Amino acid sequence: MPGATQSESRSPSPAPPPPIADTPGPRAQGLLNIYNQAVDATLKKCTASNFASCFPTVPPETLEHLRTQVLNQLQRTWKLNFDEIMLKRNVVQLLNSLDQCIEDARLRKKRAEANGGPVEPRVPPHTLPPAEIHLAHLMPFLEAQATEMNTRLADTQQANTQLLTTVTAQRAEMEALVHGLENVIQDLETSAQMMGQEEVQGLSKEMRELEKEMMK
């Protein structure tokens, strides 16, 4: 059947990208580890001796209890702020997306090397000229503007086509009306000429009759 042949000749649609996991990937987990290490290193600096040097008049038992409360409060506050930033900035999903892009690039490179195709060397981003970096950030905006302008241009062209069709139809209608008026005027002029000839003939007949009566 033609429909079956046409459907078989079509190239298959590309597979949709795999969903991005919400659980921390390698880079997200690395960020969490760095945060935990930084918090632990900071809190370890607040030793009992360092804390006691700031409050020399407070008894040691009370001071240790106070230090524990302060450290726990700092840890909770930092954790809440860090989790809030991670959630608002969508950090885990973005880092997982970066991991996925890097893994896809590695797989494409391996396939190219296996097929004997050329593999371009990776260009470090910091070595790119400012113009290319600026253009890379500007291209999405320019593409969106170009798409919008093309849409507006297509709408304007369609409106102009419809307007041209309307003007052409109105011009043809006006020409038909003018032609009809010209025919009416021509008929009126012909009628007037015929009526004028009849009146002249009637006057000539009356004149001849008067002449005949005067000659009697």
Secondary structure, DSSP 8 states (H G I E B T S, - for coil): -HHHHHHHHS-----------SS--HHHHHHHHHHHHHHHHHHHHS-HHHHHHH-TTS-HHHHHHHHHHHHHHHHHHHHHHHHHHHHHTTHHHHHHHHHHHHHHHHHHHHHHHHTT--------GGGS-HHHHHHHHHHHHHHHHHHHHHHHHHHHHHHHHHHHHHHHHHHHHHHHHHHHHHHHHHHHHHHHHHHHHHHHHHHHHHHHHHHHHHH-
